[in-house]
Amino acid sequence: MMPLLQLFVSYLKIGFFGFGGGYAMLSLIYSEVVVSHQWLTSAEFSDIVAISQMSPGPIAINSATYIGYEVAGFWGSVVATFAVSLPALTLMLLITIFFLRLRDNRYVKGVVAGMKPVVIGMIMAAALLLIFPHSADGRSFIDGWSWIIFAITLVASARKVNPIMLILLSAAIGIAVYGPWQEIF
């Protein structure tokens, strides 16, 4: 299959089956991008997730744009972004048209109630993928400093520290620990 067609099919699948938002979609994106097509390594995928979280916009669209560009250049980013957006756009148009008539329907309520645990499970799977990633040789690329930054951020977040401050603090620690001057020492 040609790269543009593969991108379209993969991201259309992600768009159709990625219920629950960006974090719930991460395990599905990982499966398509790293496992099935091997467009990125686990380490590259984690980097994309971090960049996608800090960039404005939904994580699925941000990652689709970047991965599409990596696979097939400008048109790859256009195709992947369009494909991941198409199911949500179509579904939202249909829901908007029919929601007012169906919102009290017991079957619709049942579908929504049944999807909640699935979404939570998919978010947990994505969290585990990011917490315990491995490189191709089976070793984790997360070191001790990564765990320290994670712990500081987790505790600070639980204490309701401003998320922008957490991002800036994590960036500063990352520069201090992993900056280019580390090669000098």
GUMIPA-208386 format. One record per residue: y, z, x of N, C-alpha, C in turn; residue in three letters; residue number from 0. Coordinates in nm, 3 decimals. Layout:
BEGIN
[pt [Y; Z; X]; [Y; Z; X]; [Y; Z; X]; Ala; NUM]
...
//
This chain:
BEGIN
[pt [-0.118; 0.000; 0.084]; [0.000; 0.000; 0.000]; [0.125; 0.000; 0.089]; Met; 0]
[pt [0.225; -0.073; 0.050]; [0.348; -0.078; 0.127]; [0.420; 0.056; 0.121]; Met; 1]
[pt [0.495; 0.092; 0.228]; [0.560; 0.224; 0.231]; [0.650; 0.253; 0.111]; Pro; 2]
[pt [0.727; 0.153; 0.065]; [0.816; 0.178; -0.049]; [0.736; 0.207; -0.176]; Leu; 3]
[pt [0.628; 0.135; -0.195]; [0.544; 0.158; -0.312]; [0.474; 0.294; -0.303]; Leu; 4]
[pt [0.428; 0.331; -0.183]; [0.365; 0.462; -0.163]; [0.466; 0.573; -0.192]; Gln; 5]
[pt [0.589; 0.557; -0.142]; [0.693; 0.656; -0.169]; [0.719; 0.667; -0.318]; Leu; 6]
[pt [0.730; 0.553; -0.385]; [0.758; 0.554; -0.528]; [0.647; 0.625; -0.605]; Phe; 7]
[pt [0.522; 0.590; -0.578]; [0.409; 0.650; -0.649]; [0.400; 0.800; -0.619]; Val; 8]
[pt [0.413; 0.838; -0.492]; [0.404; 0.980; -0.455]; [0.513; 1.062; -0.520]; Ser; 9]
[pt [0.637; 1.016; -0.513]; [0.746; 1.094; -0.569]; [0.753; 1.086; -0.721]; Tyr; 10]
[pt [0.700; 0.980; -0.780]; [0.688; 0.976; -0.925]; [0.587; 1.081; -0.971]; Leu; 11]
[pt [0.476; 1.092; -0.896]; [0.375; 1.194; -0.924]; [0.435; 1.334; -0.909]; Lys; 12]
[pt [0.511; 1.354; -0.804]; [0.576; 1.484; -0.783]; [0.672; 1.513; -0.898]; Ile; 13]
[pt [0.749; 1.413; -0.938]; [0.842; 1.431; -1.049]; [0.774; 1.461; -1.181]; Gly; 14]
[pt [0.661; 1.397; -1.207]; [0.590; 1.418; -1.333]; [0.515; 1.552; -1.337]; Phe; 15]
[pt [0.460; 1.594; -1.225]; [0.374; 1.712; -1.227]; [0.435; 1.833; -1.159]; Phe; 16]
[pt [0.558; 1.824; -1.114]; [0.624; 1.935; -1.047]; [0.703; 2.021; -1.143]; Gly; 17]
[pt [0.634; 2.089; -1.232]; [0.701; 2.176; -1.329]; [0.749; 2.303; -1.262]; Phe; 18]
[pt [0.861; 2.355; -1.308]; [0.906; 2.485; -1.263]; [1.015; 2.482; -1.158]; Gly; 19]
[pt [1.066; 2.366; -1.126]; [1.175; 2.359; -1.030]; [1.127; 2.336; -0.888]; Gly; 20]
[pt [1.223; 2.335; -0.797]; [1.199; 2.299; -0.657]; [1.094; 2.381; -0.586]; Gly; 21]
[pt [1.100; 2.512; -0.598]; [1.004; 2.596; -0.525]; [0.862; 2.577; -0.577]; Tyr; 22]
[pt [0.850; 2.559; -0.705]; [0.717; 2.534; -0.762]; [0.665; 2.398; -0.718]; Ala; 23]
[pt [0.755; 2.305; -0.688]; [0.715; 2.170; -0.647]; [0.674; 2.164; -0.499]; Met; 24]
[pt [0.710; 2.265; -0.422]; [0.688; 2.257; -0.278]; [0.542; 2.235; -0.240]; Leu; 25]
[pt [0.451; 2.301; -0.308]; [0.309; 2.282; -0.273]; [0.264; 2.140; -0.305]; Ser; 26]
[pt [0.314; 2.083; -0.411]; [0.281; 1.945; -0.446]; [0.344; 1.847; -0.347]; Leu; 27]
[pt [0.469; 1.870; -0.310]; [0.535; 1.786; -0.210]; [0.461; 1.795; -0.077]; Ile; 28]
[pt [0.425; 1.915; -0.038]; [0.351; 1.936; 0.087]; [0.219; 1.858; 0.085]; Tyr; 29]
[pt [0.148; 1.867; -0.026]; [0.020; 1.796; -0.038]; [0.038; 1.645; -0.022]; Ser; 30]
[pt [0.141; 1.590; -0.083]; [0.165; 1.445; -0.075]; [0.215; 1.403; 0.063]; Glu; 31]
[pt [0.312; 1.477; 0.115]; [0.384; 1.434; 0.235]; [0.309; 1.468; 0.364]; Val; 32]
[pt [0.252; 1.587; 0.370]; [0.186; 1.631; 0.494]; [0.036; 1.603; 0.491]; Val; 33]
[pt [-0.030; 1.635; 0.381]; [-0.176; 1.624; 0.375]; [-0.221; 1.481; 0.345]; Val; 34]
[pt [-0.175; 1.425; 0.236]; [-0.224; 1.294; 0.192]; [-0.176; 1.178; 0.279]; Ser; 35]
[pt [-0.045; 1.172; 0.302]; [0.011; 1.056; 0.371]; [0.046; 1.082; 0.518]; His; 36]
[pt [0.054; 1.209; 0.555]; [0.086; 1.249; 0.692]; [0.217; 1.187; 0.740]; Gln; 37]
[pt [0.316; 1.184; 0.652]; [0.447; 1.134; 0.689]; [0.521; 1.235; 0.777]; Trp; 38]
[pt [0.490; 1.366; 0.758]; [0.551; 1.472; 0.837]; [0.445; 1.571; 0.879]; Leu; 39]
[pt [0.474; 1.649; 0.984]; [0.388; 1.760; 1.022]; [0.429; 1.883; 0.941]; Thr; 40]
[pt [0.351; 1.989; 0.947]; [0.386; 2.113; 0.877]; [0.518; 2.169; 0.928]; Ser; 41]
[pt [0.539; 2.162; 1.059]; [0.663; 2.213; 1.117]; [0.783; 2.131; 1.068]; Ala; 42]
[pt [0.770; 2.000; 1.066]; [0.878; 1.915; 1.017]; [0.905; 1.942; 0.869]; Glu; 43]
[pt [0.798; 1.963; 0.792]; [0.813; 1.993; 0.650]; [0.890; 2.123; 0.630]; Phe; 44]
[pt [0.858; 2.226; 0.708]; [0.931; 2.353; 0.696]; [1.078; 2.335; 0.730]; Ser; 45]
[pt [1.107; 2.252; 0.830]; [1.246; 2.223; 0.863]; [1.317; 2.154; 0.746]; Asp; 46]
[pt [1.249; 2.060; 0.684]; [1.307; 1.988; 0.570]; [1.333; 2.084; 0.455]; Ile; 47]
[pt [1.241; 2.177; 0.431]; [1.260; 2.275; 0.324]; [1.384; 2.360; 0.353]; Val; 48]
[pt [1.399; 2.404; 0.478]; [1.516; 2.485; 0.514]; [1.645; 2.406; 0.495]; Ala; 49]
[pt [1.647; 2.282; 0.541]; [1.767; 2.199; 0.527]; [1.794; 2.169; 0.380]; Ile; 50]
[pt [1.688; 2.141; 0.304]; [1.703; 2.110; 0.162]; [1.756; 2.230; 0.083]; Ser; 51]
[pt [1.720; 2.350; 0.126]; [1.770; 2.469; 0.058]; [1.918; 2.491; 0.084]; Gln; 52]
[pt [1.961; 2.457; 0.205]; [2.102; 2.480; 0.240]; [2.192; 2.367; 0.193]; Met; 53]
[pt [2.135; 2.252; 0.162]; [2.214; 2.138; 0.115]; [2.238; 2.152; -0.034]; Ser; 54]
[pt [2.353; 2.104; -0.081]; [2.378; 2.107; -0.226]; [2.279; 2.018; -0.300]; Pro; 55]
[pt [2.233; 2.063; -0.414]; [2.143; 1.983; -0.495]; [2.003; 2.041; -0.498]; Gly; 56]
[pt [1.921; 1.986; -0.586]; [1.783; 2.033; -0.601]; [1.699; 2.003; -0.476]; Pro; 57]
[pt [1.610; 2.094; -0.445]; [1.527; 2.082; -0.325]; [1.438; 1.958; -0.330]; Ile; 58]
[pt [1.387; 1.922; -0.447]; [1.299; 1.805; -0.458]; [1.376; 1.677; -0.427]; Ala; 59]
[pt [1.498; 1.668; -0.476]; [1.578; 1.548; -0.451]; [1.622; 1.543; -0.305]; Ile; 60]
[pt [1.665; 1.655; -0.251]; [1.707; 1.657; -0.110]; [1.591; 1.620; -0.018]; Asn; 61]
[pt [1.473; 1.676; -0.044]; [1.359; 1.644; 0.042]; [1.314; 1.500; 0.022]; Ser; 62]
[pt [1.321; 1.450; -0.102]; [1.283; 1.310; -0.127]; [1.375; 1.215; -0.051]; Ala; 63]
[pt [1.502; 1.245; -0.051]; [1.598; 1.160; 0.019]; [1.568; 1.156; 0.168]; Thr; 64]
[pt [1.546; 1.273; 0.227]; [1.520; 1.279; 0.371]; [1.386; 1.215; 0.407]; Tyr; 65]
[pt [1.281; 1.252; 0.336]; [1.148; 1.199; 0.367]; [1.143; 1.049; 0.343]; Ile; 66]
[pt [1.205; 1.003; 0.236]; [1.213; 0.859; 0.210]; [1.281; 0.786; 0.324]; Gly; 67]
[pt [1.387; 0.845; 0.378]; [1.457; 0.784; 0.490]; [1.369; 0.781; 0.615]; Tyr; 68]
[pt [1.297; 0.889; 0.638]; [1.207; 0.896; 0.754]; [1.096; 0.790; 0.745]; Glu; 69]
[pt [1.046; 0.766; 0.626]; [0.933; 0.674; 0.607]; [0.979; 0.529; 0.605]; Val; 70]
[pt [1.088; 0.499; 0.534]; [1.124; 0.358; 0.515]; [1.274; 0.333; 0.521]; Ala; 71]
[pt [1.350; 0.415; 0.590]; [1.492; 0.392; 0.606]; [1.572; 0.414; 0.479]; Gly; 72]
[pt [1.686; 0.346; 0.471]; [1.778; 0.363; 0.359]; [1.709; 0.338; 0.225]; Phe; 73]
[pt [1.636; 0.227; 0.212]; [1.572; 0.194; 0.084]; [1.461; 0.293; 0.052]; Trp; 74]
[pt [1.398; 0.350; 0.152]; [1.299; 0.454; 0.128]; [1.361; 0.576; 0.064]; Gly; 75]
[pt [1.481; 0.615; 0.112]; [1.549; 0.730; 0.052]; [1.592; 0.701; -0.091]; Ser; 76]
[pt [1.636; 0.579; -0.117]; [1.676; 0.541; -0.253]; [1.555; 0.544; -0.346]; Val; 77]
[pt [1.444; 0.483; -0.303]; [1.324; 0.475; -0.387]; [1.267; 0.614; -0.414]; Val; 78]
[pt [1.253; 0.698; -0.310]; [1.196; 0.832; -0.329]; [1.284; 0.918; -0.419]; Ala; 79]
[pt [1.415; 0.911; -0.399]; [1.506; 0.990; -0.481]; [1.503; 0.944; -0.627]; Thr; 80]
[pt [1.503; 0.814; -0.649]; [1.495; 0.760; -0.785]; [1.363; 0.801; -0.851]; Phe; 81]
[pt [1.252; 0.787; -0.778]; [1.120; 0.817; -0.834]; [1.106; 0.963; -0.872]; Ala; 82]
[pt [1.155; 1.055; -0.790]; [1.142; 1.197; -0.822]; [1.235; 1.237; -0.936]; Val; 83]
[pt [1.343; 1.164; -0.955]; [1.439; 1.194; -1.063]; [1.401; 1.132; -1.196]; Ser; 84]
[pt [1.329; 1.021; -1.193]; [1.299; 0.946; -1.315]; [1.225; 1.028; -1.421]; Leu; 85]
[pt [1.117; 1.101; -1.387]; [1.048; 1.177; -1.492]; [1.137; 1.284; -1.556]; Pro; 86]
[pt [1.215; 1.356; -1.475]; [1.302; 1.460; -1.531]; [1.409; 1.400; -1.621]; Ala; 87]
[pt [1.466; 1.290; -1.577]; [1.567; 1.223; -1.658]; [1.508; 1.178; -1.792]; Leu; 88]
[pt [1.392; 1.115; -1.787]; [1.326; 1.068; -1.908]; [1.290; 1.185; -1.999]; Thr; 89]
[pt [1.232; 1.289; -1.942]; [1.191; 1.406; -2.020]; [1.311; 1.476; -2.082]; Leu; 90]
[pt [1.420; 1.490; -2.005]; [1.539; 1.557; -2.059]; [1.601; 1.477; -2.173]; Met; 91]
[pt [1.599; 1.345; -2.163]; [1.650; 1.264; -2.273]; [1.566; 1.284; -2.399]; Leu; 92]
[pt [1.434; 1.285; -2.382]; [1.345; 1.306; -2.496]; [1.361; 1.447; -2.554]; Leu; 93]
[pt [1.370; 1.545; -2.468]; [1.385; 1.683; -2.515]; [1.518; 1.698; -2.590]; Ile; 94]
[pt [1.621; 1.640; -2.534]; [1.751; 1.649; -2.600]; [1.747; 1.590; -2.739]; Thr; 95]
[pt [1.678; 1.479; -2.752]; [1.670; 1.412; -2.881]; [1.588; 1.494; -2.981]; Ile; 96]
[pt [1.477; 1.552; -2.935]; [1.383; 1.617; -3.028]; [1.386; 1.770; -3.028]; Phe; 97]
[pt [1.456; 1.832; -2.934]; [1.446; 1.976; -2.920]; [1.492; 2.051; -3.045]; Phe; 98]
[pt [1.603; 2.013; -3.099]; [1.654; 2.086; -3.214]; [1.557; 2.085; -3.331]; Leu; 99]
[pt [1.478; 1.979; -3.341]; [1.379; 1.972; -3.450]; [1.252; 2.049; -3.416]; Arg; 100]
[pt [1.220; 2.064; -3.287]; [1.091; 2.121; -3.249]; [1.097; 2.259; -3.185]; Leu; 101]
[pt [1.214; 2.313; -3.165]; [1.223; 2.438; -3.090]; [1.151; 2.555; -3.156]; Arg; 102]
[pt [1.135; 2.553; -3.285]; [1.064; 2.662; -3.354]; [0.917; 2.627; -3.382]; Asp; 103]
[pt [0.872; 2.514; -3.336]; [0.734; 2.472; -3.356]; [0.641; 2.562; -3.275]; Asn; 104]
[pt [0.537; 2.613; -3.337]; [0.447; 2.706; -3.267]; [0.372; 2.639; -3.152]; Arg; 105]
[pt [0.344; 2.510; -3.162]; [0.276; 2.439; -3.053]; [0.367; 2.424; -2.931]; Tyr; 106]
[pt [0.492; 2.394; -2.956]; [0.589; 2.382; -2.847]; [0.607; 2.519; -2.780]; Val; 107]
[pt [0.618; 2.623; -2.860]; [0.628; 2.759; -2.805]; [0.503; 2.793; -2.723]; Lys; 108]
[pt [0.386; 2.752; -2.772]; [0.261; 2.777; -2.700]; [0.255; 2.704; -2.567]; Gly; 109]
[pt [0.300; 2.579; -2.565]; [0.301; 2.502; -2.440]; [0.392; 2.571; -2.337]; Val; 110]
[pt [0.510; 2.610; -2.379]; [0.604; 2.676; -2.288]; [0.546; 2.808; -2.237]; Val; 111]
[pt [0.487; 2.886; -2.326]; [0.427; 3.014; -2.286]; [0.311; 2.992; -2.189]; Ala; 112]
[pt [0.232; 2.888; -2.211]; [0.119; 2.859; -2.123]; [0.160; 2.808; -1.986]; Gly; 113]
[pt [0.276; 2.746; -1.978]; [0.323; 2.692; -1.850]; [0.384; 2.798; -1.760]; Met; 114]
[pt [0.431; 2.909; -1.815]; [0.496; 3.012; -1.733]; [0.406; 3.065; -1.621]; Lys; 115]
[pt [0.279; 3.102; -1.647]; [0.196; 3.152; -1.537]; [0.165; 3.044; -1.432]; Pro; 116]
[pt [0.157; 2.919; -1.476]; [0.132; 2.809; -1.382]; [0.249; 2.795; -1.286]; Val; 117]
[pt [0.368; 2.803; -1.340]; [0.488; 2.791; -1.256]; [0.493; 2.906; -1.155]; Val; 118]
[pt [0.464; 3.026; -1.197]; [0.463; 3.141; -1.106]; [0.358; 3.120; -0.997]; Ile; 119]
[pt [0.240; 3.072; -1.034]; [0.135; 3.045; -0.935]; [0.176; 2.939; -0.835]; Gly; 120]
[pt [0.244; 2.834; -0.882]; [0.288; 2.728; -0.791]; [0.396; 2.778; -0.696]; Met; 121]
[pt [0.484; 2.865; -0.744]; [0.586; 2.924; -0.656]; [0.519; 3.011; -0.550]; Ile; 122]
[pt [0.418; 3.088; -0.590]; [0.345; 3.171; -0.492]; [0.273; 3.085; -0.389]; Met; 123]
[pt [0.213; 2.975; -0.432]; [0.146; 2.884; -0.338]; [0.245; 2.827; -0.239]; Ala; 124]
[pt [0.364; 2.790; -0.286]; [0.467; 2.738; -0.197]; [0.512; 2.844; -0.098]; Ala; 125]
[pt [0.526; 2.968; -0.146]; [0.565; 3.077; -0.056]; [0.461; 3.097; 0.053]; Ala; 126]
[pt [0.335; 3.093; 0.017]; [0.229; 3.109; 0.117]; [0.228; 2.995; 0.218]; Leu; 127]
[pt [0.255; 2.873; 0.172]; [0.263; 2.759; 0.265]; [0.375; 2.779; 0.366]; Leu; 128]
[pt [0.487; 2.835; 0.321]; [0.600; 2.854; 0.411]; [0.583; 2.977; 0.500]; Leu; 129]
[pt [0.515; 3.080; 0.449]; [0.495; 3.201; 0.528]; [0.389; 3.180; 0.636]; Ile; 130]
[pt [0.285; 3.105; 0.606]; [0.175; 3.087; 0.699]; [0.150; 2.940; 0.734]; Phe; 131]
[pt [0.254; 2.869; 0.782]; [0.232; 2.728; 0.818]; [0.156; 2.716; 0.950]; Pro; 132]
[pt [0.090; 2.606; 0.970]; [0.016; 2.583; 1.093]; [0.042; 2.443; 1.144]; His; 133]
[pt [0.041; 2.429; 1.274]; [0.055; 2.298; 1.335]; [-0.080; 2.228; 1.333]; Ser; 134]
[pt [-0.082; 2.104; 1.383]; [-0.206; 2.024; 1.380]; [-0.319; 2.089; 1.459]; Ala; 135]
[pt [-0.284; 2.167; 1.562]; [-0.389; 2.229; 1.642]; [-0.433; 2.365; 1.587]; Asp; 136]
[pt [-0.384; 2.402; 1.469]; [-0.431; 2.524; 1.403]; [-0.352; 2.649; 1.437]; Gly; 137]
[pt [-0.249; 2.639; 1.519]; [-0.169; 2.756; 1.555]; [-0.045; 2.763; 1.466]; Arg; 138]
[pt [-0.004; 2.883; 1.434]; [0.118; 2.900; 1.356]; [0.238; 2.876; 1.447]; Ser; 139]
[pt [0.339; 2.809; 1.395]; [0.459; 2.785; 1.474]; [0.566; 2.889; 1.444]; Phe; 140]
[pt [0.533; 2.987; 1.360]; [0.627; 3.096; 1.334]; [0.601; 3.206; 1.436]; Ile; 141]
[pt [0.706; 3.242; 1.508]; [0.692; 3.343; 1.613]; [0.746; 3.478; 1.564]; Asp; 142]
[pt [0.751; 3.574; 1.654]; [0.797; 3.708; 1.620]; [0.940; 3.713; 1.571]; Gly; 143]
[pt [1.027; 3.633; 1.632]; [1.167; 3.629; 1.588]; [1.177; 3.578; 1.445]; Trp; 144]
[pt [1.094; 3.484; 1.409]; [1.096; 3.432; 1.272]; [1.063; 3.543; 1.172]; Ser; 145]
[pt [0.965; 3.626; 1.206]; [0.928; 3.737; 1.119]; [1.040; 3.840; 1.111]; Trp; 146]
[pt [1.111; 3.862; 1.223]; [1.223; 3.957; 1.223]; [1.336; 3.905; 1.134]; Ile; 147]
[pt [1.370; 3.778; 1.148]; [1.474; 3.718; 1.064]; [1.432; 3.725; 0.917]; Ile; 148]
[pt [1.305; 3.695; 0.889]; [1.252; 3.703; 0.752]; [1.267; 3.845; 0.698]; Phe; 149]
[pt [1.229; 3.947; 0.777]; [1.235; 4.086; 0.730]; [1.379; 4.130; 0.704]; Ala; 150]
[pt [1.470; 4.093; 0.795]; [1.612; 4.128; 0.776]; [1.665; 4.065; 0.648]; Ile; 151]
[pt [1.632; 3.937; 0.629]; [1.680; 3.865; 0.510]; [1.620; 3.924; 0.383]; Thr; 152]
[pt [1.492; 3.957; 0.385]; [1.426; 4.015; 0.268]; [1.488; 4.148; 0.230]; Leu; 153]
[pt [1.507; 4.236; 0.328]; [1.566; 4.368; 0.300]; [1.711; 4.352; 0.251]; Val; 154]
[pt [1.787; 4.266; 0.319]; [1.926; 4.246; 0.279]; [1.936; 4.185; 0.140]; Ala; 155]
[pt [1.846; 4.094; 0.109]; [1.844; 4.032; -0.024]; [1.811; 4.135; -0.131]; Ser; 156]
[pt [1.715; 4.222; -0.103]; [1.678; 4.328; -0.198]; [1.795; 4.424; -0.221]; Ala; 157]
[pt [1.882; 4.437; -0.120]; [1.999; 4.524; -0.133]; [2.121; 4.449; -0.187]; Arg; 158]
[pt [2.095; 4.327; -0.239]; [2.198; 4.247; -0.306]; [2.310; 4.199; -0.214]; Lys; 159]
[pt [2.276; 4.173; -0.085]; [2.375; 4.114; 0.005]; [2.399; 3.971; -0.040]; Val; 160]
[pt [2.521; 3.926; -0.031]; [2.560; 3.792; -0.073]; [2.472; 3.687; -0.004]; Asn; 161]
[pt [2.411; 3.595; -0.080]; [2.324; 3.493; -0.020]; [2.393; 3.405; 0.084]; Pro; 162]
[pt [2.521; 3.378; 0.065]; [2.594; 3.298; 0.165]; [2.602; 3.374; 0.297]; Ile; 163]
[pt [2.624; 3.503; 0.287]; [2.627; 3.586; 0.409]; [2.490; 3.587; 0.476]; Met; 164]
[pt [2.383; 3.591; 0.397]; [2.248; 3.589; 0.454]; [2.220; 3.458; 0.527]; Leu; 165]
[pt [2.264; 3.347; 0.468]; [2.244; 3.217; 0.531]; [2.321; 3.211; 0.662]; Ile; 166]
[pt [2.447; 3.255; 0.660]; [2.529; 3.253; 0.782]; [2.472; 3.347; 0.889]; Leu; 167]
[pt [2.428; 3.466; 0.848]; [2.368; 3.561; 0.942]; [2.240; 3.504; 1.003]; Leu; 168]
[pt [2.155; 3.445; 0.920]; [2.031; 3.384; 0.970]; [2.060; 3.269; 1.065]; Ser; 169]
[pt [2.161; 3.189; 1.032]; [2.200; 3.079; 1.121]; [2.249; 3.132; 1.255]; Ala; 170]
[pt [2.329; 3.237; 1.252]; [2.381; 3.295; 1.377]; [2.267; 3.353; 1.462]; Ala; 171]
[pt [2.174; 3.423; 1.399]; [2.059; 3.477; 1.472]; [1.975; 3.363; 1.528]; Ile; 172]
[pt [1.955; 3.258; 1.447]; [1.877; 3.143; 1.493]; [1.942; 3.076; 1.614]; Gly; 173]
[pt [2.074; 3.062; 1.612]; [2.144; 3.003; 1.726]; [2.131; 3.092; 1.848]; Ile; 174]
[pt [2.145; 3.223; 1.827]; [2.135; 3.316; 1.940]; [1.994; 3.317; 2.000]; Ala; 175]
[pt [1.893; 3.311; 1.914]; [1.755; 3.320; 1.963]; [1.701; 3.186; 2.011]; Val; 176]
[pt [1.729; 3.079; 1.936]; [1.668; 2.949; 1.964]; [1.767; 2.845; 2.017]; Tyr; 177]
[pt [1.888; 2.886; 2.048]; [1.992; 2.791; 2.090]; [1.957; 2.714; 2.216]; Gly; 178]
[pt [2.036; 2.613; 2.245]; [2.008; 2.526; 2.359]; [2.012; 2.596; 2.494]; Pro; 179]
[pt [2.087; 2.708; 2.503]; [2.094; 2.780; 2.629]; [1.963; 2.852; 2.663]; Trp; 180]
[pt [1.872; 2.862; 2.566]; [1.744; 2.927; 2.593]; [1.665; 2.850; 2.699]; Gln; 181]
[pt [1.687; 2.718; 2.708]; [1.618; 2.638; 2.809]; [1.668; 2.672; 2.950]; Glu; 182]
[pt [1.791; 2.721; 2.959]; [1.849; 2.756; 3.090]; [1.779; 2.879; 3.147]; Ile; 183]
[pt [1.749; 2.975; 3.057]; [1.689; 3.100; 3.103]; [1.544; 3.085; 3.104]; Phe; 184]
//
